[in-house]
Amino acid sequence: MLPGSSRPVDNLDDDDYPAYTMGRAAEMLGATPAFLRSLGEHRLITPLRSEGGHRRYSRYQLRIAARARELVDQGTPIESACRIVILEDQLEEAQRINQQLRAQGHQPQQKTSS
């Protein structure tokens, strides 16, 4: 890249950049490619595709897959593990938004009884 161009650094720092092939992702997780495919089938992660049609995974997706792998290794069925991870991710996002709103001075609405 040309000096002054930040694209490669941006990609390296981007958690959502699809940098890992299926084989490398499986190796990093200590899992099989079939495990990663099953996570896609259960809609936990949807890898991007290269121009040649190969699955590519981001660091964020690998963290999600690693959490699912922990649950499966503890005996949780894969369908349940995927649902748990989805709910954990949604809760984390809701808490982040709630914290941002509080920092901006928004207060939750109080229910009043009539």
N, CA, C and O atoms as a GROMACS GRO file, in nm:
protein
  456
    1MET      N    1   0.084  -0.119   0.000
    1MET     CA    2   0.000   0.000   0.000
    1MET      C    3   0.088   0.124   0.000
    1MET      O    4   0.202   0.121   0.045
    2LEU      N    5   0.034   0.231  -0.050
    2LEU     CA    6   0.106   0.357  -0.054
    2LEU      C    7   0.118   0.416   0.085
    2LEU      O    8   0.028   0.398   0.167
    3PRO      N    9   0.228   0.488   0.113
    3PRO     CA   10   0.237   0.557   0.241
    3PRO      C   11   0.119   0.653   0.254
    3PRO      O   12   0.079   0.718   0.158
    4GLY      N   13   0.066   0.660   0.373
    4GLY     CA   14  -0.048   0.748   0.397
    4GLY      C   15  -0.181   0.677   0.379
    4GLY      O   16  -0.284   0.730   0.421
    5SER      N   17  -0.183   0.560   0.318
    5SER     CA   18  -0.306   0.483   0.303
    5SER      C   19  -0.324   0.398   0.428
    5SER      O   20  -0.233   0.326   0.468
    6SER      N   21  -0.441   0.406   0.488
    6SER     CA   22  -0.463   0.333   0.614
    6SER      C   23  -0.548   0.208   0.595
    6SER      O   24  -0.582   0.144   0.694
    7ARG      N   25  -0.583   0.173   0.475
    7ARG     CA   26  -0.670   0.058   0.453
    7ARG      C   27  -0.619  -0.072   0.515
    7ARG      O   28  -0.697  -0.137   0.585
    8PRO      N   29  -0.493  -0.116   0.493
    8PRO     CA   30  -0.451  -0.242   0.555
    8PRO      C   31  -0.458  -0.238   0.708
    8PRO      O   32  -0.500  -0.336   0.770
    9VAL      N   33  -0.418  -0.129   0.767
    9VAL     CA   34  -0.424  -0.119   0.913
    9VAL      C   35  -0.569  -0.121   0.959
    9VAL      O   36  -0.602  -0.186   1.058
   10ASP      N   37  -0.656  -0.049   0.886
   10ASP     CA   38  -0.797  -0.050   0.922
   10ASP      C   39  -0.852  -0.192   0.919
   10ASP      O   40  -0.926  -0.230   1.009
   11ASN      N   41  -0.818  -0.269   0.817
   11ASN     CA   42  -0.867  -0.406   0.807
   11ASN      C   43  -0.815  -0.492   0.922
   11ASN      O   44  -0.888  -0.576   0.975
   12LEU      N   45  -0.689  -0.474   0.960
   12LEU     CA   46  -0.633  -0.553   1.068
   12LEU      C   47  -0.698  -0.520   1.202
   12LEU      O   48  -0.710  -0.607   1.289
   13ASP      N   49  -0.740  -0.397   1.219
   13ASP     CA   50  -0.802  -0.354   1.343
   13ASP      C   51  -0.953  -0.376   1.346
   13ASP      O   52  -1.016  -0.361   1.450
   14ASP      N   53  -1.011  -0.411   1.232
   14ASP     CA   54  -1.156  -0.423   1.219
   14ASP      C   55  -1.202  -0.563   1.261
   14ASP      O   56  -1.169  -0.662   1.196
   15ASP      N   57  -1.279  -0.570   1.371
   15ASP     CA   58  -1.330  -0.699   1.420
   15ASP      C   59  -1.426  -0.766   1.322
   15ASP      O   60  -1.447  -0.887   1.329
   16ASP      N   61  -1.483  -0.688   1.230
   16ASP     CA   62  -1.580  -0.743   1.136
   16ASP      C   63  -1.520  -0.776   1.000
   16ASP      O   64  -1.591  -0.823   0.911
   17TYR      N   65  -1.391  -0.753   0.983
   17TYR     CA   66  -1.326  -0.783   0.855
   17TYR      C   67  -1.312  -0.935   0.839
   17TYR      O   68  -1.254  -0.999   0.927
   18PRO      N   69  -1.362  -0.992   0.731
   18PRO     CA   70  -1.358  -1.138   0.712
   18PRO      C   71  -1.220  -1.186   0.670
   18PRO      O   72  -1.196  -1.212   0.552
   19ALA      N   73  -1.130  -1.199   0.765
   19ALA     CA   74  -0.990  -1.227   0.736
   19ALA      C   75  -0.953  -1.375   0.738
   19ALA      O   76  -0.847  -1.412   0.688
   20TYR      N   77  -1.038  -1.459   0.794
   20TYR     CA   78  -0.998  -1.598   0.817
   20TYR      C   79  -1.076  -1.696   0.729
   20TYR      O   80  -1.198  -1.690   0.720
   21THR      N   81  -1.002  -1.786   0.666
   21THR     CA   82  -1.065  -1.892   0.589
   21THR      C   83  -1.130  -1.992   0.684
   21THR      O   84  -1.103  -1.991   0.804
   22MET      N   85  -1.214  -2.076   0.630
   22MET     CA   86  -1.279  -2.177   0.715
   22MET      C   87  -1.176  -2.267   0.782
   22MET      O   88  -1.187  -2.295   0.901
   23GLY      N   89  -1.077  -2.311   0.707
   23GLY     CA   90  -0.975  -2.399   0.764
   23GLY      C   91  -0.899  -2.333   0.876
   23GLY      O   92  -0.876  -2.394   0.981
   24ARG      N   93  -0.859  -2.207   0.857
   24ARG     CA   94  -0.785  -2.135   0.960
   24ARG      C   95  -0.875  -2.107   1.080
   24ARG      O   96  -0.830  -2.119   1.195
   25ALA      N   97  -1.000  -2.071   1.056
   25ALA     CA   98  -1.094  -2.044   1.165
   25ALA      C   99  -1.115  -2.171   1.249
   25ALA      O  100  -1.112  -2.166   1.372
   26ALA      N  101  -1.136  -2.283   1.182
   26ALA     CA  102  -1.155  -2.410   1.254
   26ALA      C  103  -1.031  -2.445   1.336
   26ALA      O  104  -1.042  -2.488   1.450
   27GLU      N  105  -0.915  -2.425   1.277
   27GLU     CA  106  -0.789  -2.452   1.347
   27GLU      C  107  -0.776  -2.364   1.472
   27GLU      O  108  -0.738  -2.412   1.579
   28MET      N  109  -0.808  -2.237   1.459
   28MET     CA  110  -0.798  -2.144   1.571
   28MET      C  111  -0.893  -2.182   1.684
   28MET      O  112  -0.861  -2.164   1.801
   29LEU      N  113  -1.010  -2.235   1.649
   29LEU     CA  114  -1.110  -2.273   1.748
   29LEU      C  115  -1.088  -2.414   1.803
   29LEU      O  116  -1.148  -2.451   1.903
   30GLY      N  117  -1.003  -2.490   1.737
   30GLY     CA  118  -0.988  -2.630   1.775
   30GLY      C  119  -1.114  -2.708   1.741
   30GLY      O  120  -1.152  -2.802   1.811
   31ALA      N  121  -1.178  -2.668   1.632
   31ALA     CA  122  -1.302  -2.731   1.589
   31ALA      C  123  -1.286  -2.781   1.446
   31ALA      O  124  -1.178  -2.770   1.387
   32THR      N  125  -1.392  -2.837   1.392
   32THR     CA  126  -1.389  -2.885   1.255
   32THR      C  127  -1.464  -2.786   1.164
   32THR      O  128  -1.546  -2.707   1.212
   33PRO      N  129  -1.436  -2.790   1.036
   33PRO     CA  130  -1.515  -2.709   0.943
   33PRO      C  131  -1.665  -2.743   0.952
   33PRO      O  132  -1.749  -2.655   0.935
   34ALA      N  133  -1.697  -2.868   0.979
   34ALA     CA  134  -1.838  -2.908   0.993
   34ALA      C  135  -1.904  -2.834   1.109
   34ALA      O  136  -2.021  -2.798   1.100
   35PHE      N  137  -1.829  -2.813   1.218
   35PHE     CA  138  -1.883  -2.738   1.332
   35PHE      C  139  -1.916  -2.595   1.288
   35PHE      O  140  -2.023  -2.544   1.321
   36LEU      N  141  -1.826  -2.532   1.215
   36LEU     CA  142  -1.852  -2.396   1.168
   36LEU      C  143  -1.972  -2.393   1.073
   36LEU      O  144  -2.054  -2.301   1.080
   37ARG      N  145  -1.982  -2.491   0.986
   37ARG     CA  146  -2.098  -2.496   0.896
   37ARG      C  147  -2.227  -2.511   0.976
   37ARG      O  148  -2.329  -2.450   0.941
   38SER      N  149  -2.224  -2.592   1.082
   38SER     CA  150  -2.345  -2.611   1.162
   38SER      C  151  -2.385  -2.482   1.234
   38SER      O  152  -2.504  -2.458   1.255
   39LEU      N  153  -2.288  -2.401   1.273
   39LEU     CA  154  -2.322  -2.272   1.334
   39LEU      C  155  -2.395  -2.184   1.234
   39LEU      O  156  -2.486  -2.109   1.270
   40GLY      N  157  -2.354  -2.192   1.108
   40GLY     CA  158  -2.423  -2.118   1.003
   40GLY      C  159  -2.564  -2.172   0.981
   40GLY      O  160  -2.657  -2.094   0.962
   41GLU      N  161  -2.579  -2.304   0.984
   41GLU     CA  162  -2.710  -2.365   0.966
   41GLU      C  163  -2.806  -2.325   1.077
   41GLU      O  164  -2.927  -2.314   1.054
   42HIS      N  165  -2.753  -2.302   1.197
   42HIS     CA  166  -2.835  -2.262   1.311
   42HIS      C  167  -2.843  -2.110   1.324
   42HIS      O  168  -2.893  -2.057   1.423
   43ARG      N  169  -2.792  -2.040   1.223
   43ARG     CA  170  -2.800  -1.895   1.211
   43ARG      C  171  -2.730  -1.820   1.324
   43ARG      O  172  -2.770  -1.709   1.360
   44LEU      N  173  -2.626  -1.880   1.379
   44LEU     CA  174  -2.549  -1.809   1.480
   44LEU      C  175  -2.453  -1.711   1.412
   44LEU      O  176  -2.443  -1.595   1.452
   45ILE      N  177  -2.384  -1.758   1.310
   45ILE     CA  178  -2.294  -1.671   1.234
   45ILE      C  179  -2.317  -1.697   1.085
   45ILE      O  180  -2.348  -1.809   1.044
   46THR      N  181  -2.302  -1.592   1.008
   46THR     CA  182  -2.314  -1.603   0.863
   46THR      C  183  -2.185  -1.549   0.803
   46THR      O  184  -2.167  -1.428   0.793
   47PRO      N  185  -2.095  -1.638   0.765
   47PRO     CA  186  -1.968  -1.591   0.710
   47PRO      C  187  -1.989  -1.522   0.575
   47PRO      O  188  -2.080  -1.555   0.500
   48LEU      N  189  -1.903  -1.427   0.547
   48LEU     CA  190  -1.903  -1.366   0.415
   48LEU      C  191  -1.839  -1.465   0.318
   48LEU      O  192  -1.774  -1.560   0.360
   49ARG      N  193  -1.857  -1.441   0.191
   49ARG     CA  194  -1.800  -1.530   0.090
   49ARG      C  195  -1.698  -1.454   0.007
   49ARG      O  196  -1.718  -1.338  -0.029
   50SER      N  197  -1.589  -1.522  -0.022
   50SER     CA  198  -1.488  -1.464  -0.112
   50SER      C  199  -1.544  -1.464  -0.254
   50SER      O  200  -1.651  -1.521  -0.278
   51GLU      N  201  -1.474  -1.402  -0.345
   51GLU     CA  202  -1.519  -1.402  -0.485
   51GLU      C  203  -1.530  -1.544  -0.538
   51GLU      O  204  -1.611  -1.571  -0.626
   52GLY      N  205  -1.448  -1.634  -0.486
   52GLY     CA  206  -1.454  -1.774  -0.528
   52GLY      C  207  -1.558  -1.856  -0.454
   52GLY      O  208  -1.572  -1.975  -0.479
   53GLY      N  209  -1.633  -1.792  -0.363
   53GLY     CA  210  -1.739  -1.861  -0.290
   53GLY      C  211  -1.697  -1.926  -0.160
   53GLY      O  212  -1.777  -1.995  -0.098
   54HIS      N  213  -1.573  -1.905  -0.118
   54HIS     CA  214  -1.524  -1.966   0.006
   54HIS      C  215  -1.569  -1.883   0.127
   54HIS      O  216  -1.574  -1.760   0.122
   55ARG      N  217  -1.600  -1.953   0.235
   55ARG     CA  218  -1.641  -1.885   0.358
   55ARG      C  219  -1.523  -1.811   0.419
   55ARG      O  220  -1.410  -1.861   0.420
   56ARG      N  221  -1.550  -1.690   0.469
   56ARG     CA  222  -1.449  -1.608   0.536
   56ARG      C  223  -1.510  -1.558   0.667
   56ARG      O  224  -1.623  -1.510   0.670
   57TYR      N  225  -1.433  -1.569   0.775
   57TYR     CA  226  -1.481  -1.535   0.909
   57TYR      C  227  -1.406  -1.416   0.967
   57TYR      O  228  -1.287  -1.396   0.940
   58SER      N  229  -1.476  -1.337   1.046
   58SER     CA  230  -1.416  -1.222   1.114
   58SER      C  231  -1.378  -1.262   1.257
   58SER      O  232  -1.418  -1.368   1.307
   59ARG      N  233  -1.300  -1.177   1.321
   59ARG     CA  234  -1.263  -1.203   1.462
   59ARG      C  235  -1.387  -1.205   1.550
   59ARG      O  236  -1.397  -1.286   1.642
   60TYR      N  237  -1.481  -1.115   1.523
   60TYR     CA  238  -1.606  -1.113   1.600
   60TYR      C  239  -1.679  -1.248   1.586
   60TYR      O  240  -1.724  -1.304   1.686
   61GLN      N  241  -1.690  -1.298   1.464
   61GLN     CA  242  -1.757  -1.426   1.443
   61GLN      C  243  -1.683  -1.539   1.512
   61GLN      O  244  -1.745  -1.633   1.562
   62LEU      N  245  -1.551  -1.532   1.515
   62LEU     CA  246  -1.474  -1.637   1.583
   62LEU      C  247  -1.496  -1.633   1.734
   62LEU      O  248  -1.499  -1.738   1.799
   63ARG      N  249  -1.512  -1.514   1.790
   63ARG     CA  250  -1.543  -1.505   1.934
   63ARG      C  251  -1.679  -1.567   1.964
   63ARG      O  252  -1.695  -1.638   2.063
   64ILE      N  253  -1.776  -1.540   1.877
   64ILE     CA  254  -1.910  -1.598   1.893
   64ILE      C  255  -1.902  -1.750   1.880
   64ILE      O  256  -1.962  -1.823   1.960
   65ALA      N  257  -1.829  -1.797   1.781
   65ALA     CA  258  -1.815  -1.942   1.760
   65ALA      C  259  -1.743  -2.007   1.877
   65ALA      O  260  -1.777  -2.119   1.916
   66ALA      N  261  -1.644  -1.939   1.934
   66ALA     CA  262  -1.571  -1.994   2.049
   66ALA      C  263  -1.663  -2.010   2.169
   66ALA      O  264  -1.653  -2.108   2.242
   67ARG      N  265  -1.752  -1.914   2.190
   67ARG     CA  266  -1.848  -1.924   2.302
   67ARG      C  267  -1.942  -2.042   2.279
   67ARG      O  268  -1.973  -2.117   2.372
   68ALA      N  269  -1.988  -2.059   2.156
   68ALA     CA  270  -2.075  -2.174   2.126
   68ALA      C  271  -2.000  -2.304   2.149
   68ALA      O  272  -2.055  -2.401   2.201
   69ARG      N  273  -1.874  -2.306   2.109
   69ARG     CA  274  -1.793  -2.427   2.128
   69ARG      C  275  -1.779  -2.461   2.276
   69ARG      O  276  -1.788  -2.578   2.313
   70GLU      N  277  -1.759  -2.360   2.361
   70GLU     CA  278  -1.751  -2.382   2.506
   70GLU      C  279  -1.877  -2.452   2.556
   70GLU      O  280  -1.870  -2.550   2.630
   71LEU      N  281  -1.991  -2.400   2.514
   71LEU     CA  282  -2.119  -2.457   2.560
   71LEU      C  283  -2.138  -2.600   2.510
   71LEU      O  284  -2.182  -2.687   2.585
   72VAL      N  285  -2.104  -2.624   2.383
   72VAL     CA  286  -2.116  -2.759   2.327
   72VAL      C  287  -2.021  -2.854   2.399
   72VAL      O  288  -2.058  -2.968   2.429
   73ASP      N  289  -1.900  -2.808   2.427
   73ASP     CA  290  -1.803  -2.892   2.499
   73ASP      C  291  -1.852  -2.926   2.640
   73ASP      O  292  -1.811  -3.028   2.696
   74GLN      N  293  -1.938  -2.842   2.696
   74GLN     CA  294  -1.993  -2.867   2.830
   74GLN      C  295  -2.118  -2.955   2.824
   74GLN      O  296  -2.178  -2.985   2.927
   75GLY      N  297  -2.156  -2.996   2.702
   75GLY     CA  298  -2.269  -3.088   2.688
   75GLY      C  299  -2.398  -3.023   2.641
   75GLY      O  300  -2.501  -3.091   2.632
   76THR      N  301  -2.396  -2.896   2.611
   76THR     CA  302  -2.516  -2.828   2.563
   76THR      C  303  -2.538  -2.865   2.416
   76THR      O  304  -2.445  -2.858   2.336
   77PRO      N  305  -2.660  -2.903   2.379
   77PRO     CA  306  -2.687  -2.932   2.237
   77PRO      C  307  -2.658  -2.807   2.153
   77PRO      O  308  -2.677  -2.695   2.198
   78ILE      N  309  -2.612  -2.828   2.031
   78ILE     CA  310  -2.569  -2.716   1.948
   78ILE      C  311  -2.682  -2.616   1.924
   78ILE      O  312  -2.657  -2.495   1.921
   79GLU      N  313  -2.805  -2.664   1.906
   79GLU     CA  314  -2.918  -2.572   1.885
   79GLU      C  315  -2.935  -2.481   2.005
   79GLU      O  316  -2.956  -2.361   1.990
   80SER      N  317  -2.926  -2.538   2.124
   80SER     CA  318  -2.940  -2.460   2.248
   80SER      C  319  -2.822  -2.366   2.267
   80SER      O  320  -2.839  -2.252   2.308
   81ALA      N  321  -2.702  -2.414   2.237
   81ALA     CA  322  -2.583  -2.331   2.250
   81ALA      C  323  -2.594  -2.208   2.160
   81ALA      O  324  -2.561  -2.097   2.202
   82CYS      N  325  -2.641  -2.228   2.038
   82CYS     CA  326  -2.656  -2.114   1.946
   82CYS      C  327  -2.758  -2.015   2.000
   82CYS      O  328  -2.735  -1.894   1.994
   83ARG      N  329  -2.868  -2.064   2.050
   83ARG     CA  330  -2.972  -1.974   2.105
   83ARG      C  331  -2.918  -1.898   2.226
   83ARG      O  332  -2.942  -1.778   2.238
   84ILE      N  333  -2.846  -1.965   2.314
   84ILE     CA  334  -2.788  -1.900   2.431
   84ILE      C  335  -2.693  -1.788   2.389
   84ILE      O  336  -2.699  -1.677   2.442
   85VAL      N  337  -2.607  -1.817   2.294
   85VAL     CA  338  -2.509  -1.717   2.249
   85VAL      C  339  -2.580  -1.598   2.185
   85VAL      O  340  -2.540  -1.484   2.206
   86ILE      N  341  -2.684  -1.623   2.107
   86ILE     CA  342  -2.761  -1.514   2.045
   86ILE      C  343  -2.822  -1.427   2.154
   86ILE      O  344  -2.815  -1.304   2.146
   87LEU      N  345  -2.882  -1.488   2.255
   87LEU     CA  346  -2.944  -1.412   2.363
   87LEU      C  347  -2.839  -1.335   2.445
   87LEU      O  348  -2.864  -1.222   2.485
   88GLU      N  349  -2.724  -1.396   2.469
   88GLU     CA  350  -2.617  -1.326   2.540
   88GLU      C  351  -2.571  -1.203   2.461
   88GLU      O  352  -2.548  -1.097   2.518
   89ASP      N  353  -2.559  -1.219   2.332
   89ASP     CA  354  -2.515  -1.109   2.246
   89ASP      C  355  -2.620  -0.997   2.244
   89ASP      O  356  -2.584  -0.879   2.250
   90GLN      N  357  -2.746  -1.033   2.238
   90GLN     CA  358  -2.853  -0.933   2.240
   90GLN      C  359  -2.856  -0.859   2.374
   90GLN      O  360  -2.875  -0.738   2.377
   91LEU      N  361  -2.837  -0.931   2.482
   91LEU     CA  362  -2.835  -0.868   2.614
   91LEU      C  363  -2.718  -0.771   2.626
   91LEU      O  364  -2.734  -0.660   2.677
   92GLU      N  365  -2.602  -0.812   2.580
   92GLU     CA  366  -2.484  -0.725   2.584
   92GLU      C  367  -2.508  -0.597   2.505
   92GLU      O  368  -2.472  -0.488   2.550
   93GLU      N  369  -2.568  -0.609   2.389
   93GLU     CA  370  -2.598  -0.492   2.305
   93GLU      C  371  -2.699  -0.401   2.374
   93GLU      O  372  -2.682  -0.279   2.374
   94ALA      N  373  -2.803  -0.458   2.433
   94ALA     CA  374  -2.904  -0.378   2.503
   94ALA      C  375  -2.842  -0.305   2.622
   94ALA      O  376  -2.875  -0.189   2.648
   95GLN      N  377  -2.753  -0.372   2.694
   95GLN     CA  378  -2.686  -0.308   2.808
   95GLN      C  379  -2.596  -0.194   2.761
   95GLN      O  380  -2.587  -0.090   2.827
   96ARG      N  381  -2.529  -0.213   2.647
   96ARG     CA  382  -2.444  -0.108   2.592
   96ARG      C  383  -2.526   0.014   2.554
   96ARG      O  384  -2.488   0.127   2.584
   97ILE      N  385  -2.638  -0.008   2.488
   97ILE     CA  386  -2.726   0.102   2.448
   97ILE      C  387  -2.781   0.173   2.571
   97ILE      O  388  -2.786   0.296   2.574
   98ASN      N  389  -2.822   0.097   2.670
   98ASN     CA  390  -2.875   0.153   2.794
   98ASN      C  391  -2.771   0.241   2.862
   98ASN      O  392  -2.802   0.350   2.911
   99GLN      N  393  -2.648   0.194   2.865
   99GLN     CA  394  -2.539   0.271   2.926
   99GLN      C  395  -2.515   0.401   2.849
   99GLN      O  396  -2.494   0.506   2.910
  100GLN      N  397  -2.519   0.394   2.716
  100GLN     CA  398  -2.502   0.515   2.634
  100GLN      C  399  -2.612   0.616   2.661
  100GLN      O  400  -2.587   0.735   2.675
  101LEU      N  401  -2.734   0.567   2.669
  101LEU     CA  402  -2.847   0.656   2.695
  101LEU      C  403  -2.835   0.722   2.832
  101LEU      O  404  -2.864   0.841   2.847
  102ARG      N  405  -2.794   0.646   2.930
  102ARG     CA  406  -2.776   0.703   3.064
  102ARG      C  407  -2.666   0.808   3.064
  102ARG      O  408  -2.677   0.912   3.130
  103ALA      N  409  -2.559   0.781   2.990
  103ALA     CA  410  -2.449   0.877   2.982
  103ALA      C  411  -2.494   1.006   2.914
  103ALA      O  412  -2.438   1.113   2.942
  104GLN      N  413  -2.593   0.998   2.827
  104GLN     CA  414  -2.646   1.116   2.758
  104GLN      C  415  -2.753   1.186   2.840
  104GLN      O  416  -2.807   1.288   2.798
  105GLY      N  417  -2.784   1.132   2.958
  105GLY     CA  418  -2.881   1.197   3.045
  105GLY      C  419  -3.024   1.150   3.031
  105GLY      O  420  -3.114   1.207   3.093
  106HIS      N  421  -3.047   1.048   2.952
  106HIS     CA  422  -3.182   0.993   2.938
  106HIS      C  423  -3.212   0.906   3.058
  106HIS      O  424  -3.128   0.826   3.101
  107GLN      N  425  -3.331   0.921   3.112
  107GLN     CA  426  -3.374   0.839   3.224
  107GLN      C  427  -3.485   0.746   3.178
  107GLN      O  428  -3.568   0.784   3.096
  108PRO      N  429  -3.487   0.623   3.232
  108PRO     CA  430  -3.594   0.530   3.192
  108PRO      C  431  -3.729   0.583   3.237
  108PRO      O  432  -3.740   0.650   3.340
  109GLN      N  433  -3.833   0.552   3.160
  109GLN     CA  434  -3.968   0.594   3.195
  109GLN      C  435  -4.014   0.513   3.316
  109GLN      O  436  -3.995   0.392   3.321
  110GLN      N  437  -4.074   0.580   3.411
  110GLN     CA  438  -4.131   0.513   3.529
  110GLN      C  439  -4.278   0.487   3.505
  110GLN      O  440  -4.350   0.574   3.456
  111LYS      N  441  -4.323   0.367   3.538
  111LYS     CA  442  -4.464   0.337   3.528
  111LYS      C  443  -4.534   0.403   3.646
  111LYS      O  444  -4.486   0.397   3.759
  112THR      N  445  -4.646   0.466   3.620
  112THR     CA  446  -4.723   0.527   3.728
  112THR      C  447  -4.855   0.456   3.738
  112THR      O  448  -4.914   0.418   3.636
  113SER      N  449  -4.903   0.438   3.859
  113SER     CA  450  -5.033   0.374   3.878
  113SER      C  451  -5.139   0.482   3.889
  113SER      O  452  -5.117   0.586   3.950
  114SER      N  453  -5.253   0.456   3.831
  114SER     CA  454  -5.361   0.555   3.831
  114SER      C  455  -5.461   0.526   3.937
  114SER      O  456  -5.559   0.600   3.951
   0.00000   0.00000   0.00000
